[in-house]
Amino acid sequence: MAVSTDRDPKGFVRPSSIAESIHERIYERIMSLEIPPGARIPIDGLARELNVSQTPVREALTRLEREGLVRKAHLIGYSASPQLTRKEFDDLYKFRLLLEPESARQACLKLTPDTLARIESAAADMEKGGPPVDRNSRYSRFARADAHFHDEILRVADNEFVRQALNDQHIHLHIFRLMFHSRVTQEALEEHDRLLSAFRRADADSAYEAMKEHIERSRDRLAAAFE
Ligand SMILES: [Zn+2]
């Protein structure tokens, strides 16, 4: 990510950017299930494999633990979090449906040209997402970009309790980890476009409906992961 720009005047990569890139690499492996749910993640082995000291690996794992993607157990160490259960998945989508369509309506009522531009740029980020290094990194970046797009809408809706409640669940990371599928990304983009078009028309009821439909379809696409 910021690796190439995050250098000191002598051109050495700063430790923070090493930590960032190590985080990114472990994140991608977890999202793509290359590190399967429940698998142990030994710090020393991973550090050797990535050819770095244990410090950035530890830092990355601490951050991934906050994101809910890894767990730490006493005497055992880190392991990849288990996948959502069917019940957790259903509950998560009910939770989203309670909050996100109404937030889209509120956002639509409060939009200014500036905030609309921010939401549009978050949507555009999802379509480019940088050079497709490989399928894994494209997909895991998409998960982040989708989270960012939804969060921009919540910011405009301007209810910090709602925004925090949704962010605390790291929903996008968990649902994208369920399934590794290009159809998921293409269809989601089309649904985002319908939402954007409601925002541009300042049509709050359509924004509500477009968000509701997006979340319901996302649920139905990903429910296949349990079959
Ligand atoms: Zn979305």
py3Dmol code that shows the C-alpha trace and the ligand (Angstrom):
import py3Dmol

protein = """\
ATOM      1  CA  MET A   1       0.000   0.000   0.000  1.00  0.00           C
ATOM      2  CA  ALA A   2       1.927   3.033   1.227  1.00  0.00           C
ATOM      3  CA  VAL A   3       5.183   1.114   1.025  1.00  0.00           C
ATOM      4  CA  SER A   4       6.779   3.015  -1.826  1.00  0.00           C
ATOM      5  CA  THR A   5       6.061   6.465  -0.404  1.00  0.00           C
ATOM      6  CA  ASP A   6       6.788   5.676   3.206  1.00  0.00           C
ATOM      7  CA  ARG A   7      10.554   6.122   3.064  1.00  0.00           C
ATOM      8  CA  ASP A   8      12.957   8.223   5.062  1.00  0.00           C
ATOM      9  CA  PRO A   9      15.166  10.801   3.262  1.00  0.00           C
ATOM     10  CA  LYS A  10      17.864   8.189   2.615  1.00  0.00           C
ATOM     11  CA  GLY A  11      15.400   6.002   0.855  1.00  0.00           C
ATOM     12  CA  PHE A  12      15.182   3.286   3.491  1.00  0.00           C
ATOM     13  CA  VAL A  13      11.769   1.829   4.013  1.00  0.00           C
ATOM     14  CA  ARG A  14      10.631   2.829   7.476  1.00  0.00           C
ATOM     15  CA  PRO A  15       9.727   0.088   9.931  1.00  0.00           C
ATOM     16  CA  SER A  16       6.097   1.238   9.952  1.00  0.00           C
ATOM     17  CA  SER A  17       5.770   0.502   6.248  1.00  0.00           C
ATOM     18  CA  ILE A  18       7.343  -2.939   6.688  1.00  0.00           C
ATOM     19  CA  ALA A  19       4.725  -3.599   9.341  1.00  0.00           C
ATOM     20  CA  GLU A  20       2.074  -2.351   6.915  1.00  0.00           C
ATOM     21  CA  SER A  21       3.162  -4.624   4.096  1.00  0.00           C
ATOM     22  CA  ILE A  22       3.488  -7.640   6.405  1.00  0.00           C
ATOM     23  CA  HIS A  23      -0.016  -6.951   7.689  1.00  0.00           C
ATOM     24  CA  GLU A  24      -1.251  -6.811   4.108  1.00  0.00           C
ATOM     25  CA  ARG A  25       0.342 -10.121   3.178  1.00  0.00           C
ATOM     26  CA  ILE A  26      -1.017 -11.995   6.186  1.00  0.00           C
ATOM     27  CA  TYR A  27      -4.416 -10.345   5.689  1.00  0.00           C
ATOM     28  CA  GLU A  28      -4.553 -11.544   2.091  1.00  0.00           C
ATOM     29  CA  ARG A  29      -3.671 -15.095   3.076  1.00  0.00           C
ATOM     30  CA  ILE A  30      -6.444 -15.159   5.664  1.00  0.00           C
ATOM     31  CA  MET A  31      -9.018 -13.608   3.347  1.00  0.00           C
ATOM     32  CA  SER A  32      -8.232 -16.037   0.537  1.00  0.00           C
ATOM     33  CA  LEU A  33      -8.309 -18.979   2.993  1.00  0.00           C
ATOM     34  CA  GLU A  34      -4.710 -19.806   2.103  1.00  0.00           C
ATOM     35  CA  ILE A  35      -4.453 -19.750   5.894  1.00  0.00           C
ATOM     36  CA  PRO A  36      -7.660 -21.723   6.590  1.00  0.00           C
ATOM     37  CA  PRO A  37     -10.073 -20.802   9.406  1.00  0.00           C
ATOM     38  CA  GLY A  38      -8.886 -22.282  12.666  1.00  0.00           C
ATOM     39  CA  ALA A  39      -5.317 -22.892  11.447  1.00  0.00           C
ATOM     40  CA  ARG A  40      -2.496 -22.015  13.796  1.00  0.00           C
ATOM     41  CA  ILE A  41      -0.297 -19.097  12.779  1.00  0.00           C
ATOM     42  CA  PRO A  42       3.164 -19.593  14.276  1.00  0.00           C
ATOM     43  CA  ILE A  43       4.998 -16.271  14.580  1.00  0.00           C
ATOM     44  CA  ASP A  44       8.487 -17.684  14.108  1.00  0.00           C
ATOM     45  CA  GLY A  45       7.561 -19.718  11.059  1.00  0.00           C
ATOM     46  CA  LEU A  46       5.768 -16.838   9.421  1.00  0.00           C
ATOM     47  CA  ALA A  47       8.625 -14.420  10.159  1.00  0.00           C
ATOM     48  CA  ARG A  48      11.098 -16.826   8.538  1.00  0.00           C
ATOM     49  CA  GLU A  49       8.869 -17.364   5.559  1.00  0.00           C
ATOM     50  CA  LEU A  50       8.344 -13.633   5.012  1.00  0.00           C
ATOM     51  CA  ASN A  51      12.003 -12.973   5.720  1.00  0.00           C
ATOM     52  CA  VAL A  52      11.457 -10.396   8.454  1.00  0.00           C
ATOM     53  CA  SER A  53      12.001 -10.259  12.220  1.00  0.00           C
ATOM     54  CA  GLN A  54       9.214 -11.358  14.530  1.00  0.00           C
ATOM     55  CA  THR A  55       8.308  -7.772  15.474  1.00  0.00           C
ATOM     56  CA  PRO A  56       6.330  -6.769  12.367  1.00  0.00           C
ATOM     57  CA  VAL A  57       4.625 -10.172  12.346  1.00  0.00           C
ATOM     58  CA  ARG A  58       3.553  -9.660  15.951  1.00  0.00           C
ATOM     59  CA  GLU A  59       2.325  -6.156  15.158  1.00  0.00           C
ATOM     60  CA  ALA A  60       0.363  -7.410  12.181  1.00  0.00           C
ATOM     61  CA  LEU A  61      -1.236 -10.170  14.230  1.00  0.00           C
ATOM     62  CA  THR A  62      -2.228  -7.717  16.963  1.00  0.00           C
ATOM     63  CA  ARG A  63      -3.980  -5.593  14.366  1.00  0.00           C
ATOM     64  CA  LEU A  64      -5.637  -8.597  12.727  1.00  0.00           C
ATOM     65  CA  GLU A  65      -6.855  -9.641  16.163  1.00  0.00           C
ATOM     66  CA  ARG A  66      -8.564  -6.252  16.515  1.00  0.00           C
ATOM     67  CA  GLU A  67     -10.142  -6.815  13.111  1.00  0.00           C
ATOM     68  CA  GLY A  68     -11.421 -10.168  14.322  1.00  0.00           C
ATOM     69  CA  LEU A  69      -9.528 -12.192  11.732  1.00  0.00           C
ATOM     70  CA  VAL A  70      -7.181 -13.948  14.147  1.00  0.00           C
ATOM     71  CA  ARG A  71      -7.485 -15.091  17.735  1.00  0.00           C
ATOM     72  CA  LYS A  72      -4.911 -15.378  20.434  1.00  0.00           C
ATOM     73  CA  ALA A  73      -5.055 -18.144  23.004  1.00  0.00           C
ATOM     74  CA  HIS A  74      -2.917 -18.482  26.092  1.00  0.00           C
ATOM     75  CA  LEU A  75       0.018 -20.900  25.544  1.00  0.00           C
ATOM     76  CA  ILE A  76      -1.198 -21.750  22.067  1.00  0.00           C
ATOM     77  CA  GLY A  77      -0.663 -18.471  20.276  1.00  0.00           C
ATOM     78  CA  TYR A  78      -2.418 -17.121  17.226  1.00  0.00           C
ATOM     79  CA  SER A  79      -4.802 -18.888  14.907  1.00  0.00           C
ATOM     80  CA  ALA A  80      -7.092 -17.763  12.099  1.00  0.00           C
ATOM     81  CA  SER A  81     -10.606 -17.048  13.386  1.00  0.00           C
ATOM     82  CA  PRO A  82     -13.254 -19.608  12.548  1.00  0.00           C
ATOM     83  CA  GLN A  83     -15.685 -18.730   9.779  1.00  0.00           C
ATOM     84  CA  LEU A  84     -19.021 -17.236  10.713  1.00  0.00           C
ATOM     85  CA  THR A  85     -21.581 -19.853  11.643  1.00  0.00           C
ATOM     86  CA  ARG A  86     -24.865 -19.914   9.742  1.00  0.00           C
ATOM     87  CA  LYS A  87     -26.585 -18.296  12.721  1.00  0.00           C
ATOM     88  CA  GLU A  88     -23.980 -15.545  12.993  1.00  0.00           C
ATOM     89  CA  PHE A  89     -24.290 -14.941   9.280  1.00  0.00           C
ATOM     90  CA  ASP A  90     -28.089 -14.641   9.460  1.00  0.00           C
ATOM     91  CA  ASP A  91     -27.917 -12.400  12.515  1.00  0.00           C
ATOM     92  CA  LEU A  92     -25.325 -10.180  10.911  1.00  0.00           C
ATOM     93  CA  TYR A  93     -27.497  -9.620   7.859  1.00  0.00           C
ATOM     94  CA  LYS A  94     -30.572  -8.898   9.974  1.00  0.00           C
ATOM     95  CA  PHE A  95     -28.479  -6.391  11.884  1.00  0.00           C
ATOM     96  CA  ARG A  96     -27.328  -4.748   8.651  1.00  0.00           C
ATOM     97  CA  LEU A  97     -30.881  -4.611   7.329  1.00  0.00           C
ATOM     98  CA  LEU A  98     -32.024  -2.841  10.470  1.00  0.00           C
ATOM     99  CA  LEU A  99     -29.430  -0.132  10.166  1.00  0.00           C
ATOM    100  CA  GLU A 100     -28.056   0.344   6.674  1.00  0.00           C
ATOM    101  CA  PRO A 101     -31.130   1.077   4.527  1.00  0.00           C
ATOM    102  CA  GLU A 102     -32.273   3.746   6.983  1.00  0.00           C
ATOM    103  CA  SER A 103     -28.722   5.136   7.093  1.00  0.00           C
ATOM    104  CA  ALA A 104     -28.750   5.387   3.299  1.00  0.00           C
ATOM    105  CA  ARG A 105     -32.007   7.334   3.500  1.00  0.00           C
ATOM    106  CA  GLN A 106     -30.552   9.677   6.153  1.00  0.00           C
ATOM    107  CA  ALA A 107     -27.354  10.118   4.150  1.00  0.00           C
ATOM    108  CA  CYS A 108     -29.373  10.989   1.075  1.00  0.00           C
ATOM    109  CA  LEU A 109     -31.247  13.706   2.981  1.00  0.00           C
ATOM    110  CA  LYS A 110     -27.974  15.202   4.239  1.00  0.00           C
ATOM    111  CA  LEU A 111     -25.873  14.947   1.088  1.00  0.00           C
ATOM    112  CA  THR A 112     -23.887  17.935  -0.101  1.00  0.00           C
ATOM    113  CA  PRO A 113     -21.902  18.104  -3.344  1.00  0.00           C
ATOM    114  CA  ASP A 114     -18.735  17.432  -1.297  1.00  0.00           C
ATOM    115  CA  THR A 115     -20.011  14.402   0.556  1.00  0.00           C
ATOM    116  CA  LEU A 116     -21.555  12.991  -2.611  1.00  0.00           C
ATOM    117  CA  ALA A 117     -18.155  13.348  -4.280  1.00  0.00           C
ATOM    118  CA  ARG A 118     -16.538  11.449  -1.403  1.00  0.00           C
ATOM    119  CA  ILE A 119     -19.011   8.589  -1.686  1.00  0.00           C
ATOM    120  CA  GLU A 120     -18.552   8.496  -5.452  1.00  0.00           C
ATOM    121  CA  SER A 121     -14.812   8.370  -5.101  1.00  0.00           C
ATOM    122  CA  ALA A 122     -15.098   5.501  -2.600  1.00  0.00           C
ATOM    123  CA  ALA A 123     -17.256   3.676  -5.152  1.00  0.00           C
ATOM    124  CA  ALA A 124     -14.744   4.360  -7.917  1.00  0.00           C
ATOM    125  CA  ASP A 125     -11.907   2.942  -5.773  1.00  0.00           C
ATOM    126  CA  MET A 126     -13.636  -0.411  -5.867  1.00  0.00           C
ATOM    127  CA  GLU A 127     -13.598  -0.565  -9.635  1.00  0.00           C
ATOM    128  CA  LYS A 128      -9.934   0.165 -10.085  1.00  0.00           C
ATOM    129  CA  GLY A 129      -8.260  -1.096  -6.909  1.00  0.00           C
ATOM    130  CA  GLY A 130      -4.770  -0.785  -8.377  1.00  0.00           C
ATOM    131  CA  PRO A 131      -3.004  -3.248 -10.634  1.00  0.00           C
ATOM    132  CA  PRO A 132      -4.392  -6.728 -10.152  1.00  0.00           C
ATOM    133  CA  VAL A 133      -1.265  -8.373  -8.729  1.00  0.00           C
ATOM    134  CA  ASP A 134      -3.203 -11.579  -8.293  1.00  0.00           C
ATOM    135  CA  ARG A 135      -6.696 -12.726  -7.531  1.00  0.00           C
ATOM    136  CA  ASN A 136      -6.097 -12.861  -3.777  1.00  0.00           C
ATOM    137  CA  SER A 137      -4.978  -9.320  -3.357  1.00  0.00           C
ATOM    138  CA  ARG A 138      -7.654  -8.005  -5.716  1.00  0.00           C
ATOM    139  CA  TYR A 139     -10.340  -9.758  -3.722  1.00  0.00           C
ATOM    140  CA  SER A 140      -9.090  -8.762  -0.284  1.00  0.00           C
ATOM    141  CA  ARG A 141      -8.698  -5.175  -1.430  1.00  0.00           C
ATOM    142  CA  PHE A 142     -12.252  -5.264  -2.688  1.00  0.00           C
ATOM    143  CA  ALA A 143     -13.443  -6.275   0.795  1.00  0.00           C
ATOM    144  CA  ARG A 144     -11.718  -3.231   2.297  1.00  0.00           C
ATOM    145  CA  ALA A 145     -12.981  -0.908  -0.407  1.00  0.00           C
ATOM    146  CA  ASP A 146     -16.549  -2.130   0.089  1.00  0.00           C
ATOM    147  CA  ALA A 147     -16.227  -1.517   3.836  1.00  0.00           C
ATOM    148  CA  HIS A 148     -14.953   1.983   3.078  1.00  0.00           C
ATOM    149  CA  PHE A 149     -17.823   2.732   0.675  1.00  0.00           C
ATOM    150  CA  HIS A 150     -20.446   1.655   3.219  1.00  0.00           C
ATOM    151  CA  ASP A 151     -18.681   3.606   5.948  1.00  0.00           C
ATOM    152  CA  GLU A 152     -18.634   6.805   3.891  1.00  0.00           C
ATOM    153  CA  ILE A 153     -22.422   6.553   3.670  1.00  0.00           C
ATOM    154  CA  LEU A 154     -22.664   6.068   7.438  1.00  0.00           C
ATOM    155  CA  ARG A 155     -20.463   9.106   7.966  1.00  0.00           C
ATOM    156  CA  VAL A 156     -22.816  11.251   5.956  1.00  0.00           C
ATOM    157  CA  ALA A 157     -25.825   9.751   7.756  1.00  0.00           C
ATOM    158  CA  ASP A 158     -24.103  11.153  10.843  1.00  0.00           C
ATOM    159  CA  ASN A 159     -25.132   8.870  13.682  1.00  0.00           C
ATOM    160  CA  GLU A 160     -21.941   7.839  15.445  1.00  0.00           C
ATOM    161  CA  PHE A 161     -23.660   5.096  17.465  1.00  0.00           C
ATOM    162  CA  VAL A 162     -24.934   3.405  14.350  1.00  0.00           C
ATOM    163  CA  ARG A 163     -21.624   3.846  12.567  1.00  0.00           C
ATOM    164  CA  GLN A 164     -19.662   2.419  15.483  1.00  0.00           C
ATOM    165  CA  ALA A 165     -22.041  -0.502  15.958  1.00  0.00           C
ATOM    166  CA  LEU A 166     -21.553  -1.526  12.331  1.00  0.00           C
ATOM    167  CA  ASN A 167     -17.811  -0.899  12.244  1.00  0.00           C
ATOM    168  CA  ASP A 168     -17.201  -2.924  15.384  1.00  0.00           C
ATOM    169  CA  GLN A 169     -18.367  -6.044  13.575  1.00  0.00           C
ATOM    170  CA  HIS A 170     -15.854  -5.777  10.707  1.00  0.00           C
ATOM    171  CA  ILE A 171     -18.683  -7.169   8.650  1.00  0.00           C
ATOM    172  CA  HIS A 172     -17.074  -6.907   5.257  1.00  0.00           C
ATOM    173  CA  LEU A 173     -13.969  -8.786   6.243  1.00  0.00           C
ATOM    174  CA  HIS A 174     -16.000 -11.677   7.572  1.00  0.00           C
ATOM    175  CA  ILE A 175     -18.496 -11.940   4.786  1.00  0.00           C
ATOM    176  CA  PHE A 176     -15.898 -11.643   2.053  1.00  0.00           C
ATOM    177  CA  ARG A 177     -13.858 -14.341   3.697  1.00  0.00           C
ATOM    178  CA  LEU A 178     -16.812 -16.700   3.367  1.00  0.00           C
ATOM    179  CA  MET A 179     -16.568 -16.863  -0.356  1.00  0.00           C
ATOM    180  CA  PHE A 180     -13.995 -16.255  -2.945  1.00  0.00           C
ATOM    181  CA  HIS A 181     -15.951 -15.451  -6.042  1.00  0.00           C
ATOM    182  CA  SER A 182     -15.769 -12.882  -8.820  1.00  0.00           C
ATOM    183  CA  ARG A 183     -19.565 -12.820  -9.294  1.00  0.00           C
ATOM    184  CA  VAL A 184     -19.829 -11.361  -5.804  1.00  0.00           C
ATOM    185  CA  THR A 185     -17.786  -8.367  -6.802  1.00  0.00           C
ATOM    186  CA  GLN A 186     -19.373  -7.618 -10.185  1.00  0.00           C
ATOM    187  CA  GLU A 187     -22.960  -7.775  -8.965  1.00  0.00           C
ATOM    188  CA  ALA A 188     -22.147  -5.681  -5.912  1.00  0.00           C
ATOM    189  CA  LEU A 189     -20.761  -2.951  -8.161  1.00  0.00           C
ATOM    190  CA  GLU A 190     -23.990  -2.827 -10.149  1.00  0.00           C
ATOM    191  CA  GLU A 191     -25.989  -2.523  -6.943  1.00  0.00           C
ATOM    192  CA  HIS A 192     -23.737   0.266  -5.707  1.00  0.00           C
ATOM    193  CA  ASP A 193     -24.406   2.087  -8.976  1.00  0.00           C
ATOM    194  CA  ARG A 194     -28.157   1.993  -8.341  1.00  0.00           C
ATOM    195  CA  LEU A 195     -27.554   3.428  -4.894  1.00  0.00           C
ATOM    196  CA  LEU A 196     -25.343   6.178  -6.290  1.00  0.00           C
ATOM    197  CA  SER A 197     -27.937   7.083  -8.838  1.00  0.00           C
ATOM    198  CA  ALA A 198     -30.549   7.501  -6.069  1.00  0.00           C
ATOM    199  CA  PHE A 199     -28.097   9.750  -4.204  1.00  0.00           C
ATOM    200  CA  ARG A 200     -27.536  11.850  -7.320  1.00  0.00           C
ATOM    201  CA  ARG A 201     -31.286  12.292  -7.753  1.00  0.00           C
ATOM    202  CA  ALA A 202     -31.579  13.097  -4.021  1.00  0.00           C
ATOM    203  CA  ASP A 203     -34.264  10.420  -3.870  1.00  0.00           C
ATOM    204  CA  ALA A 204     -34.135   9.259  -0.243  1.00  0.00           C
ATOM    205  CA  ASP A 205     -36.762   6.507  -0.598  1.00  0.00           C
ATOM    206  CA  SER A 206     -34.957   5.003  -3.571  1.00  0.00           C
ATOM    207  CA  ALA A 207     -31.690   5.157  -1.617  1.00  0.00           C
ATOM    208  CA  TYR A 208     -33.378   3.183   1.180  1.00  0.00           C
ATOM    209  CA  GLU A 209     -34.662   0.595  -1.306  1.00  0.00           C
ATOM    210  CA  ALA A 210     -31.366   0.342  -3.185  1.00  0.00           C
ATOM    211  CA  MET A 211     -29.422  -0.307   0.018  1.00  0.00           C
ATOM    212  CA  LYS A 212     -31.984  -2.830   1.211  1.00  0.00           C
ATOM    213  CA  GLU A 213     -31.816  -4.669  -2.076  1.00  0.00           C
ATOM    214  CA  HIS A 214     -28.007  -4.607  -2.092  1.00  0.00           C
ATOM    215  CA  ILE A 215     -27.804  -6.162   1.364  1.00  0.00           C
ATOM    216  CA  GLU A 216     -30.485  -8.769   0.626  1.00  0.00           C
ATOM    217  CA  ARG A 217     -28.766  -9.793  -2.589  1.00  0.00           C
ATOM    218  CA  SER A 218     -25.391  -9.896  -0.914  1.00  0.00           C
ATOM    219  CA  ARG A 219     -26.912 -12.189   1.707  1.00  0.00           C
ATOM    220  CA  ASP A 220     -28.401 -14.476  -0.931  1.00  0.00           C
ATOM    221  CA  ARG A 221     -25.148 -14.668  -2.910  1.00  0.00           C
ATOM    222  CA  LEU A 222     -23.089 -15.524   0.134  1.00  0.00           C
ATOM    223  CA  ALA A 223     -25.600 -17.922   1.693  1.00  0.00           C
ATOM    224  CA  ALA A 224     -24.361 -20.387  -0.940  1.00  0.00           C
ATOM    225  CA  ALA A 225     -21.174 -20.703   1.105  1.00  0.00           C
ATOM    226  CA  PHE A 226     -23.150 -22.742   3.639  1.00  0.00           C
ATOM    227  CA  GLU A 227     -24.551 -25.244   1.167  1.00  0.00           C
TER     228      GLU A 227
END
"""
ligand_1 = """\
1
ZN
Zn -21.495 -3.004 -0.856
"""
view = py3Dmol.view(width=600, height=400)
view.addModel(protein, "pdb")
view.setStyle({"model": 0}, {"cartoon": {"style": "trace"}})
view.addModel(ligand_1, "xyz")
view.setStyle({"model": 1}, {"stick": {}})
view.zoomTo()
view.show()
